[in-house]
Structure formats: structure tokens, C-alpha cells
Amino acid sequence: MKKIIAIIAAALICLGASADEGMWLLPLLEQLNGKSLADAGCRLTPDEIYSINHGSLKDAIVHFGGGCTGEIISKDGLLVTNHHCGYSSIQGLSTPEHNYLMDGYWAMNRAQELPVPRLTVTFLVSMEDVTAQLEGLEDPNPVRRELRKNAEEANPGCHAQITSFYNNNVYYLIVYKTYSDVRFVGAPPASVGKFGGETDNWMWPRHTGDFSMFRVYMAPDGSPESYSENNVPLAAERHLKVSLKGVQKGDFTMILGYPGRTQRFQTAAQLQQMIEVQRIAVDARTIRQDIMWEAMCADPDVQLKYANKYASSANGWKKWQGEELAFAKLGIIDREKEKEALFMKWVNKKKPRKEKYGDALDRIASYVEASDEAYKAMRLVMEAPWRIELVGLLSAMSAYNRNNPGASAKTALGAIMGQYRDYVPELDRKEAAALLKFYRDRALEKDYLNDLGGGFDDFATIDIDAYVNYLFENSDFVDPKYIEDALTDDPDAIFTDPVTKLFASIYNVYRTRLSEYNEAMEGYDDAVKAYTAGLLEWQKKQPMYPDANSTMRLTYGHVMPYNPKDAVQFSFFTTLDGVMQKEDPTNPEFIVPAKLRALWEAKDFGRYADASDGKVHTCFLTNNDITGGNSGSPVLDADGCLIGLAFDGNWESMSSDVMFEPALQRCICVDIRYVLFLVDKLGGASHLIDELDFAE
Ligand code: ARG
């Protein structure tokens, strides 16, 4: 008997070690992961990865623009991230005459590095567990304020924040330093950086050169000032070394970055609701995206203006569809229910546990049920009528204040004007009609948008096309010139604009539903906190990592192929040959630049080809545990040298935010050698290669 138990335990440990699941918290690496990091093959100690006492690897990693990860790769603040992370910045700098998005761009010297308005990068300074200081306080706010104030005084130029982990069971005080002079250095053309487009997105085999480069600037005294001509390149405390060795199956890899959100602690009831709510979004976005896509294909100007709006909508849209499919295929809800049954069995064994956790699952389920209608109604409003761009333009006017018309009108004007750059009223008019029809089909009658002005009072019966024509013919918001005049002469005119009526009606529905929702959810956080605490206690012999919450994490694992389905084997890497195989000049997603083809034909690969086969390897797979927000994260070898950038997940495991899938879940990475080949050979920017430090 003892022997059997020992064998099972050994098997479990093996499973644990090879599964490579987990988005680990940096301050806990030593305690939770020290040994297993080394066993997995890492040659750095936890202290070399994260330390608050001396420089460490984490000092080279940044939160890029708030939604992605980037890493510093030269002592002069050169930064690399994904192309899709730089996408909106690159689009913002592009014009039909200088279309950096479509044609690519390389600054050939520092003067050609282009400032990106409003783009920031943030470094992590330190993290400290402050749960004990906050626990049990009736009003924790004064203590929170004090903790932040002290941290900011101790770290000039930094900002502090308190973030909760494990669903409010643990709190950390986190100190960050943000730089706001970030300049665009270069990127390949979209035909390389976004090769495969939406068709290949979330899929393997992949051949995307998904990277772009920026540089962080600072004031001459080292402080993080906003853009100024006098600013100088960041004197980086730490930058990553680059390895050109490439990867072998089974190699150790680790990724440091900023995963955004996961749902690994959610119950079956919550997950079921999540899938249903995402379906609402998928249906609404299908309608909007089809209209955008048609207009984009017909006119290159529209294509540039809507490139980012389309890509960001389509990314979630495809993810949620994959997630729904994976839920069904992998039996996610049933597996979650099985886990819950085991948990309840454990809970019910001991009275104190029963008291603490006994009703948590039922309580969560009743909250989900009680809030369901309101929650779905809100999402429907947000994904349909609220997506009419005229409504978004009106929202940009929120700074306008009747009591202070002069100054506030000026601020509002500033906020709204930038948005017209990417606005096509004719396209919006089509979207508006389709979204309102969709909304009328789907919404409950009590959520109808009544009293829209112009005699369009009863939403149930109005002619939506006629209403939309009325809206677009009478609203000042269709044209920046009208808005400029209105804001200068008579800003109050916005209050009688038809779009204001539409917004009032939308907002009224939203607000009513929101207060219903809040009422139904009172006490919800406590139930979730209790359930999470129960899970932690249940699994206390096993290290548990918290859900992703846009804080820096480490995931480690190995280079690994997979079997997507019966009889099919996917290799762990792709090559430039595959780019040429996918080439399709008639499909905008699969165009190959002539120069790339010529380099491939001439085998002009420089030092970037793989030693084993003489080919340029484009992308590779690992089993690292990542999610959105990790995009652009460095993939590091056992010595912490840069071997690639993480940029996607794979179709067969789209439920990965909810449950890690050892056999199927992979992280898709672009090989750093492909990145440098593109910089050097395709872009001709060898001066950037000269800035790098290579591992010998
Ligand atoms: N799926 C990637 C992520 O969420 C983004 C890829 C962007 N590319 C695209 N074709 N939309 O990180």
C-alpha cells in the first residue's frame, strides 16, 4: 500500500514538473519555485531574476503601453515588442503618403526616431506583501494611502499602487516607474509583421514576424520626462543579451511579462455565464467587422484608418469563438464541476471548513443567476449601440462643462479632434443602422432605446434606416468642422444634437441595468474571496499562483511540439520556406514583399540561419503559460538570454485562460533570429544590430 502511494505521489510530482503550468509571482519565486526552476533547467537563481536589493533580470522588462510587454535590448534604451503591440502607435504615425504600417519603417539614426504621443512604458521597481497591514480593518483606505505615500517618498519619480491577488486574499504594494517619451524606431511592413492576418491569428503553424522596435528617452538628469528635444536615450540599468543559438526540442525557456487576465479560480456557473456573454459580443462584432472589412478592402485610405479598430475587435472576436469551441471539445464546464464536487467533499469533512467555505459555491451560483439578465443587457448595449462611432465621439466631449464653457470647451475640442483622423462617417452610418437593428432583435423590450428625437420615439416601431439618416444628416458630430464651430460659438449646442439624445437613451438603459447589477452583486466579492481561500487551503501542499492581473509574472517550461489531433504532428518550429508556401498575391493577408522573397531565393541569411538546416527559422513553440498582455514578452533561455518574443496562443487550447492544458497548450514565439534577419537584411538597419550584446 505504502509503495502504491509513493508511486502515485511520484507520478503527481512528475506531472507537476512537466506540466509547466503557472504564472508565478516574482517575490515568491524563491519560496515556491526555487527548486523546480533549477530542476526544469534554469541556470539563474530566483534572486537573479527578481531582487529589490540589486539589479536583476526584471529591470529589463517593461509594461508596454499598458496592454503589452516589452524588453530593453541595449544600454541605450532600445526596446523590442510585438508588431501587434506597436500597431496603434505605428498607425497613428502613418499617413497615406508615409504609410509605415503598410510599408514598414526604419529610423537610420536617432533623429529619425519618431515620438509617439501618449505612449508610455513602465518599469517594475518593487513588490511587497502588505496583506497583514490591511487585514481586518474596517476602513483600509487611510492605511492604503499611507503605504502608497511612504513608498512614493522613498522612490522619487515613481508611483505606488496596491493590487489584490487571489481574489482579495492577498495584497501587494507595487512601485512602478513610468517613462512617457517613447519613440518609434522601426517595424517591418504589415505583410511581414502581421503576415497571415486574422486567418492565422491564434493558430499554428505560424509565420508572422510579429515585432516592432521603440526607444525609451529620459531627461538629461535621468528623470522620466515627457517628450522634449533635449531628452536623451535611456541609460538602461539592465538590458537583455541576445542569443543566436536557436532552440532545440526540450530546451528550457522562461517568459517574464505582464499577463492581463485569467479565470483559473472561477466556478462552473461563472464560466458558463462568461461564454454566454462573450457570444453576445461575437455576434455584434461579426456585424460590425463585416461592414468595416468591406469598406477597408474597397479603399486604402479606409484600410489605414480602420486598421487598428478592426484588428483589436477581431482579436477578441476570434478568441471568444475559439474559447467556446474549446469549452465544448475539452469538456471544461464538466471538468470544473468535477473539481467543485471534490472540493465540496473535502470541505464537508471538517466542521470549521464547512463554516468557512460550505456555502461559497452556492452563493456564487446565486449571484450569477441574480445578475444574469442585467449583466447580459449591459454587454449588449456596450457591444452594439455604444459602438456607433458618433456616440464615441460624443463621449470624447465629457470634459465639457456648462459652468466653465471657455476652458472646458477647449479641452473637449482637443480630445475629440484626434479621433476624426480615423473616422469615416459613411462607414459609421452603415454600422449604426446594422447595430441598431441587431440591438432591436436581441434586446428585451425594457431595454429599448426610446425617445431618440426627430419624432423617433417608439423604438419598437421606428424605421431604423430613416432614423439613422436623420441622425447623420442632423448631427454636428459627423464633421470636425461643424464641431469646431459649435465649440467656439455655441458649445451648448451639443446638448440639442441628435446624438446627445441617442446617447442619453443608451446611457439610461445602461445605468438602470448597472444599478440592478450592483444590487444583485452585493456581497459577491466576499463569496469569491471565501471560495478562493478554500481552494488555496485545499491545495496547500502544492504551490498555487494567482490569476493574471496585469502584474509581472514568470512562467517557465520547455520548447515543445504537439499533436493537434489524431495522426497529426506539429513540429515545434517554422521556417521562411513556409512563408513562401503560404504566399498568395491575391489575398491581402498573405502577401510576401518582393525583397523578402529575393533574400530567400538568394539564401542571403547572414548569421541568422539555423546551424542544423541552413534555414531561417521564423517561429517556435513552447509550453509556457501565457495570456493576452504577455504579447511582446521576452522568451529567455536558461541563462536569461533573449531567444524570441511570445506573441500568441494556439487554437486547440483557446480555453487556456480558464484551465491549463498540458498536452495541447502552446505559446507561439517569433524566433529572435528571424527578428534580427528582418531588421538587418530586409530593413537594412544594421546599426541597430550593432547596439546589441550577443551571448557567446
Ligand atoms: N492573438 C494575439 C494576442 O492576443 C494578437 C494577434 C494580433 N494579430 C492579429 N492578426 N489580430 O496576443
Residues whose N, C-alpha, C, O or C-beta is under 5 A from the ligand:
A	BS01	LIG	H84 G197 E198 N201 W202 A311 N315 G628 S631 F647 D648
